[in-house]
């Protein structure tokens, strides 16, 4: 799994004088990041599981008021009492200190790393030797290793930091000093700081820290000497422009100048300068608190008295309201309100709890009229920290259960069935002050009620047994609930590029072709399925299909992986330059590509570059040595792949555990892959790429490959799970499509991505007859196509989801509704081979014809005109109207007339006359 970077609250550099070293000029320090990994890492011979943690930034606030007792009347016995567990995460701040200074004898130096944050800190470190540029990490010499050091494989050392005896309490210092000789061949020290208690890693933007000690290295590829600037080293300290080192001699050496020229530099012939750095860092510490709520009935006033106590320290605010008549809608009760209470936007009250007398925790009392049936609330610690009950508001039922299945009965059942646990809202999902509204629990409740009603009427037997009046009543209730939910549903804040939004507003289609994105009018055919390799002559079979695919209207074809592969389907590649596969020979591949070009169809190659299968084992019996033209060793494998003992850097994405994951951060790896892609373009004839498993490496590397190979079109397979609740797909899939958009952003917009979000939503729409899902809260398509259509490649099936694999098969018999949607909407539609050469061929051809005739492109504008339970309808570019679903729809004949162009089972498409 990928690491999640958590940026600290404060980023600053503190330069301090040192009595023994020359002070380095101040400079701007880039922020540290704290990375959590959910993978299993092997440490010191045992396996430790690292659990992910969400960031929670806390801001201190002060309490200046107190809360007196709300009523002097004596209550009767307690009628309700409950204790909730509050599990959340708090922030602990501290400093990370790094220093380098000279020893007493002049030849010895001391490197010290310290940390003032509580924890069990371990320094994970290694060195880089002069002349070994290709390998950034190696084990240091024995004499350099402090006591207690543990070797990690053959490339690193882990040494625990020891608490200083002179430090105490909050400012306790854990530190480690490492001595080394300036006459050694060490060129740099690499390190990361690890908290063994939580599994967190302190790095620099996901990369290791590097302290360069010499600036003269040997070129890995050619073996010739070269001058490498310190600013090119990765990590904070390698970017110091004012240099830690200054050469006493000439900058470089002349080739072939004899013995002097061949002598390797050491620290002794450099003027090594010491330095001292401090950085503010934060650590997320899990905390468990409790919340006790009790309700008493006052015999004198007939009012309910709600008491709240918690062991939370600091300022605790109750954000609350009331419910009446067994309804689920928040209201603000009439005055008087408890002291220290503020009205928030006429929608809720905020009451600061009073500190307990013993100083541990806070408490408060709320007196409510007998008409109040419910007391909903959440706890607010500061502007971005909210504590609630498993994602829902705390809800205290004050009235007795009514008969007849009223809302109060449902609420009581829900409250009694909830596990006593809580969750935390952070700044990511809590509304900002200028947007903040009531917590959305009852909005969620409305949506659940709609789902419940929808589930009830989806059964033909149950529906037919109801009278017509009852049916109409249920449908009216659904519409009422839906209207209420939509009116208060908080709008999502998306984080995609501004250019991506403005692009959809443009009416003109760009004339030129952008690298990797085509013209915008492409229609893609996936030219194989999971069984295509079995014939052994798939290329020749496709050769015969080229004219027909062209006549159907396809402009691009996606071919299967062409390389030698451990698996016959091609997705476990080994020798990338060997293009003799189970699909055919390299000559047959060139022939079929030429045939498609002659037919006017561009060809995409399936580039599998996240992982690669090795040709031989290393000395430990691990398969991580590669053969062929790209004869890489284990330096090309990421270091955090637990199965293949890589000596590269840590992965920039998720690991694919079936084969060694390639380390794209290595220069020699990227250069080799760029050369290979250019060879495929120039010598083989490919026009672009379908990039496999792009979750495994950073999108910025993809940009590098696309810039180098200049494809006509490129699309990445960024695939992960959508959001579900109790087996039902959530309406809001913004987080899912945001992850895909984030990957596209990382590529600089040079590649598109398969719109997995749209495929998943279509599944739920068609399986459950819930066509209202096809409009998001802003009235746009709910997938990537609704946010960045020119980079969305829409599809309903491929070799993984369909064919004989069937991992996520599209709802059977409803494929044409899916194609009626993607072939009329913006985005770049992709059609699966099995569907083209089936009974659907004529219908698919007709839809493609309508799209081409009306010049529907990936940037076309869509206006959703109907989105209900049984029907979805839209008008695209004012030229094409469409509907899917069993419900009725006809486009309006006000400003223009429409004629039916294509129709089939539960779908219909019109063209403007």
Buried (B, 14 or more C-beta within 10 A) or exposed (E): BBBBBBBBBEBEBEBEEBEEBEEBEEEEBBBBBBBBBBBEBEBEEEEEEBEEBBBBBBEEEEBEEEBEBBBEEEBEEEEBEBEBEBBBBBBBBBBBBBBBBBBEEEBEBBBBBBBBBBBEBBBBBBBBBBBBBBBBBBBBBEEBBBEEBBEBBBBBBBBBBBBEEEBEEEEBBBBBBBEBBBEBBBBBBBBBBBBBEBBBBBBBBBBBBBBBBBBBBBEBEEEEBEEBEBEEBBBBBBBBEEBBBEBEEEEEBEEEEEEEEEEBBBBEBBEBBBBBBBBBBBBBBEEEBBBBBBBBBBEEBEBBBBBBBBBBBBBBBBBBBBBBBBBBBBBBBEEEBBBBBEEBEEBBBBBBBBBEEEEEBBBBBBBBBEEBBBBBBBBBBBBBBBBBBEBBBBBBBBBEEBEEEBBBBBBBEBBEEBEEEBBBBBBEBBBEEEEBBBBBBBBBBBBBBBBEBBEEBBEEEEEEEBEEEEEEEBBEEBEEBBEBBBEBBBEEEBEBBEEBEEBBEEEEBBEEEBBBBBBBBBBBBBBBBBBBBEEEEBBBBBBEBBBEBBEBBBBBBBBBBBBBBBBBBBBBBBBBBBBBBBBBBBEBBBBBBBBBBEBEBBBBBBBBBBBBBBBEEBEEEBBBBBEBEBEBBBBBBBBBBEBBBBBBBBBBBBBBEEBBBBBBBBEBBBEBBBBBBBBBBEEBBBBBBBBBBBBBBBBEBBBBBBBBBBBBBBBBBBBEEBEEEEEBBBBBBBBBBBBBBBBBBBBBBBBBBBBBBBBBBBBBBBBBBBBBBBBBBEEBBBBBBBBBBBBBBBBBBBBBBBBEBEEBBBBEEBBBBBBBBBBBBBBBBBBBBBBBEEEBEEBBBBBBBBBBEBEBBBBBBBEBBBBBBBBBBBBBBEBBBBBBBEBEBEBEEEEEEBEEBBBBEBBBBBBBE
